[in-house]
Amino acid sequence: MKILRVNNQASIKRSVDNGTEDQRAIVKSIIETVRQKGDQAVKEYTQKFDGIELDDIAVTQAEMKEAYSQVDGKILEIIKEAAENIRAFHEKQLRPSWMTTEENGTILGQKITPLDSVGLYVPGGTAAYPSSVLMNVIPAKVAGVKRIVITSPPDKKTGKLPPAVLAAAHIAGAEEIYKVGGAQAIAALAYGTESILPVDKITGPGNIFVALAKREVFGDVDIDMIAGPSEIAILADETAQPDEVAADLLSQAEHDPMASAVLVTPSFALAEAVSAEVEHQLAELPRQEIAAGSIRNYGAIYVAESMNGAIETVNSLAPEHLEILTESPMELLGQIRHAGAIFLGRFSPEPVGDYFAGPNHVLPTNGTARFSSPLNVEDFQKKSSILLYSEKALKDNGEKIAAFARLEGLEAHARSIETRLRK
């Protein structure tokens, strides 16, 4: 890995894929065609892009039962335990509606209401991601969403969804599932077809065509975020174990050749040891080519002048995942301002959060942790303000409100108040 010395701010290379003009044009065409032709378009695009001819878009109950029976019992127990951990974590995020009453009779408050329906995109086609099912379905369930729809591309060989994905959906409590992927799935969720009723919000990661489609339909429906390639930054001192640091960097590099894996440390000795260890471990990885591309293009080791400088470098990166592998990681937590998820200590590697501990693994990428949060219960709820003014409150404040309205040149606003004050 490249070793670079930095001051407090590092110019860190990361991949940002906004799509080409051709890709954006293809996505717009797909969306418009699905809006016009519904199920027919969805099936045609599934045939074109996935090589699968679908008779029925929906996953049947028979398919659900068959899939569940095909998953090893020990794996089912692991998925169930992970689901319970995720549910328990997200239940702590619930906030009640509230109201306050003031002495003059004014009532102010906030009503929290779950969304009516959400569409959850689960990537697939060549791989199975039951963890993505849990991380999207469970917070929506906890939030109180009544209709939860899953779309995922069918396996290119079988034409079905992977058994582990369907088993995870059943465990999480989602039963409305469609064998549809890509931009056509996003269009179907946003605008509806004969088989798929439209939803109010779409969440979940996908390839560039899915990301562009989510961007295109935003405004007609809500979306969670535009997810970019995965990222990890590791903040470490001389006490960190080079083999563990290297393994954690590669755990993200193997996702995608555009993934970013970065070590930030004040220790040049650790930097050299980790660089050598990465090359050693890389040679033994099954996904060596993918991980090597990530390390080569978007991997780096930054050696800072001090731990404070290293922390500032991490904050400037605002990584999706941040591991703190120092002698006393908890002592540094308060200085971290920007990170999607923070993993403290050598026994909390990033995969713990990916699968099992409970926090959500749908996280802000591309530096958006500066202003964004992980997927959470509030993403599946909306808030309404509550206002009840008493007669006394209006008389006490009416002239001030009318004056403010006239300041903005809105005479009818002022008269709306004054009409009541004269009675």
N, C-alpha and C positions, 0 to 999 in steps of 0.2 A: 504493500500500500504506500501511497505517496505520504511523506512526512513533511509538513510545512510549519514554519514558525509564524505565530500571529501575535498581534497586540490584543487589545480588548475586543476589537471587532474583526470578524473573519468574513471574507467574501467566499461564501460556501456555495459550491456549484450544486444545483439540484435540477431535476428534470421537471419541466412544466410543459404539458402537452395540451394545447388548446385546439388541436385538430387542424387539418389542412382545409383549404377552401373546398376541395373535392369531397372530403369527409363531411363537412357541414352541409354541403348541397345534397349529398346522399341521405343524410339524416332528415333534412327538411322534406325530401321527396317521400321517404318512408312514412313519416308522420302524416303527411297529407293523404297518402294513399290509404293508410289505415283508417283515417277519418272518413274517407269516402266509401271504402269497400269492406270495412269491418273484418269479420272472421276470415273472409276469403283472402284478404291481403295478408293477414297474420299467417295463414297456412302457406300462402305462396312464398313469403319471405322465409319461413321456417324450412321449406323445401330448398330454397335458393342458398341460404347461408349455413344451414345445419345438415342438409342432405336428408331430412326426415319428412316423410309424408304423413301428416296427421289426419286421422279421421275425427278425433275428438280432442279439442284443446284442453279440456278440463281433466284433472286427475280424478279418477273414480275412487269410490270407497273400496272397491275390490283391489285396486292398485295400491292403495294405502295399506290395507291388511297384508297383502302379499309382500310389500316392501318391509313392513315391520317384522314379519316372520323371517326375513332373509338376513337381518342384522344380528350379529352375535350377541348373546345375552349379556356378556360382560361389557361390551361396548354400549349396549342400551343402558346399563346401570351407570356407566360413566357419564353418558349424555344426560341422564336424569339428575345425577348429582350436580353436574355443571349447571343445569337449568335451575335447580334450587338455589345454588349460589348466586346466579345472575338475578333471579327473582328477589331474593332477600336484599341484595344490594340496591336494586332499583325501587323496592318498596320504601326504602329510607328517603327517596327523593320526592315522595308524594307530599304535596302541600294542600291544605284545605282552603276552600273559599272563606272569605272573612268579611266582617262588617264592623264598623265602629259608629257609635252614636255620641254626638256632642251635646253640650248643655242646651243649645238653642234648637235642638230637635233635628239637626242635620244628620243624615245617615250616609256614610261613604263606605265603599267596599269593593271587593273584587270577586267575581264568580268564575270559577275554574271549571271548564267543560271539556270532556274528551272529544276528540275529532270523531265524526261519524264513521269514517272509513279511511283506511290507509292501504297502499300497495307497497309490498316489500320485495325488492329485487334481490335475488340470490344468484350470484354468478355460477357458471357451470359449463356444460358442454364437453369439457375434457377432464374436469376434476369435480370433486364433491366438497361442499363447504357447509356441513351441518352447523358449524359454529356461527356462521352468518345468519342462519335461520334463528337460532336462539337469541342472538344479540339484537335482532330487529323485532322479532315477534314478542318477546317477553316484556320489554318496556312498554310496548303498545298495549299489551294485555293489562299490565299494572296500571297504566294510565286510564283504562276503562273503555278503550276503543271497541266497538261492537263488531264491526266488519273488518277483518284482516285478510288481505289477499296476497298470496305469494305467486310470483312468476319466476320461472327459471328455465334456461334453455335445456332441451332434452339431450340425453347422451347420444352422441353421433353414431353409435353402434346399435344401441337397443331402442332408441326412440322414446325411452322413459326417463324419469328423473331418478337419480341415484337413491338406492334404498335408505342410506344414512340420512339424506336430506329429508325424505318423507317421514322417516322415523322421528327426526328432530322436530319437524313441524307438528306431528301428532303429540309429542311430549310437551311442546310449547303451547299447544292449544289452537293451532291454525288448521283449518280443514278446507278452505277454498283455495285451491292451488291449480295453476295452469302451466302447461308445458310450452312456454313461450319465452324467448330470450331476445336480447338485442334491443335496438331502437324501436322495433315493432311492439315489444312488450311495454315499453314506456308509453308509447302512443296509445295502446289499448287501455292502459291504466288511467291515463289522463283524460281520454275522450270517450272511451267505451266502445264495445262492439256488441254483436248479438249475444255473445257468450259472457263477456266481461263487462260488468257495470263500472262506470268511472268511479274513481276514488278522490279524496280531498288532498292527500299528500302521498308522495313517493319517497321511499328511503332505500338505502342499500347501494353498495359499490358495483361497478361493472367496467367493461372495457371502454375505449375512447368513444365508441358509438353510443353506448349507454349514457356516458357522461354528457356528450353533446345533446342527446335527446332530452335528458333531464334539464339541461340549460334552456333548451328550446321551449319546453312546455311550462317552465316556471312562470307563474303569474296566472295561468289557468288552473294550476294546482300548485301546492307548496312542495318543496323538496328539502331534503336534509342538508346536503352539501354537494359540491362537485369534487369527488375524491380523486386525488392524484396517486402516483406510485408511492409505495410504502417507504417509510423513513425510520431510522433509528439514530440517535446520538447517545454516546456513552460518555459521561463525565467521570473520570477516574483519577486516582492518585497512585503513588508508588506501591500501595498495599494491594492493589487489584491483581488478580491472577491472569497472566497473559492468555492462557488457553481459554479461560472463561470469557474474557473480553472478545477474543477472536471468534469464538463460537457464537456469541450474541450478535456480533456484527454480521456474520454470515447468515444468521437466522432470518434477517430481513433481506439480505442481498439475494437469497435464493428465490424470493418472490418474483422478481422481475428484473431484467437487465437495466431498467430505468429507476430501480429502487436506490435509495441513498443510505449509506452506512458510514457513520463518522465517529471517530474517537477524539475527544478533547481532553487534554491532560497537561499538567505542568511538568511531567516527568518524561524526559527524553529517553531514559532507559526503558520505561514502559512502552513508549512509542516504538522503539526498535524491536523489542521483544514481541509486541503484538503484530507488527508488520510481518515478521518472520513466521509467526504462528498462523496468521491468516493464509499465507502461501502454502504452508504445510497442510492445513485442514482443507483448503480449497481443492487440493489434488485428490482428496478422498470423497468429495461430495457427489451424490448421484446427479444433482442439478448443477454440475460444475460450470457448464457453459453459461448458464443464466447468471449464477452468482459472480463469475469472473467478469462478465460484462458490467454488472453493477459496481463491483469494486474498482474496475479499471476506469469507468467513466464518472461515477458519482460517489466513490469512496475516498476518504482521506483521513489522515491523522494530523490533528492540529496541536502543536505544542505551544502552550501559553507561558507567559513570564511568571505567572502566579496562579493560585487557585481562584482568586477574585477575577483575574483576567479570563480564566477558563469559564467561569460562571457567566460572565458577560458575553462571551462567545456563544455559549449555549442559548442564552436569552435572545441573541440576535438571530440565531437559527430558528427558534420556535419550533422544535421538532414534533413530529407526530408521537413518537415514543422517546422517552428519556430514561436511561438507566443511570443511577448514581452509585458508582462502585468506589467508595472512599472509606476511610477508616470509621468515620461517623456520618453516614449519609443523612440521618435525620436532622443534623445540625445545619445542613445546607439547604434543606427544603424551603425555608422561608425566603431564600434569595432567588429561587426559581420563579420567574414571572410568566414565562411562556413555554408551555408544553402540553400536548394533548393528554398523555398519561405519564405518570412518574413512577418508576420502579426503584425502590430503595433497598440497596444491599445485594450481596452476591447470591442470596437465596430467593431473589425475586426477579428472575430473568423474564424477558418480554413474553415468551410463550405462556407463562402463567396467566397473564392477562388475556392473551388471545383466546384461551379455551375454557378456563376453569374458575378463576378466583371470584369473579362476579362483576367487576367494572366492565363497561362496554368497550369492545374493540373497534367500533366504528368511530374514528378519530379524525380531527382536522389535519390536513396535510398542506404541503407547499407553503409553510410559514403562516397559515391561517390560524394557528393556535394563539397568535397575537390577539385575536378577537373572537375566536370560536371555541366551542366546547364539544366534548364527546356526545354522541347520541345518548339521549336521556329521556326520562318520563315526560318532561315538559315539552319535548319535541312532538308529542302526540296529544297535546292539550292546547286549548286556547283560553284566553282570559278576557272577560268582559268587565268593564268598570261599572260600579253601581253608585248611583247618586240620587238621594232624596233630600231636597231642600225644604225646610219648614217655611211657613209664612213669615215667621219672625226673622229667619236667616235671610230670606229674600229682601225684606224691608231694610234690614241692617246693611246689606251689601249691594242692593240693586243699583243705586246711583253710581257706585264704583264700577260695576259691571257695564252699565250703559256708557259711562265715560270711556272705558277701555275699548268698547265696540266702536265708538265714534273716532277714537284715536286711529283705528284701522280703516275708517271710512265706511263702516257697515251700519248704516242708519236703521235698517230693519232689525238688526240684532238689538240695537238699543231700544227700539220701540217694543220689541217682544218683552223686554223687562219692564219698561215704563207702563205698558198697558196694565200690568198686574199691580204696579205700585199705586195707581190711581184708584183702585177699588177698595 
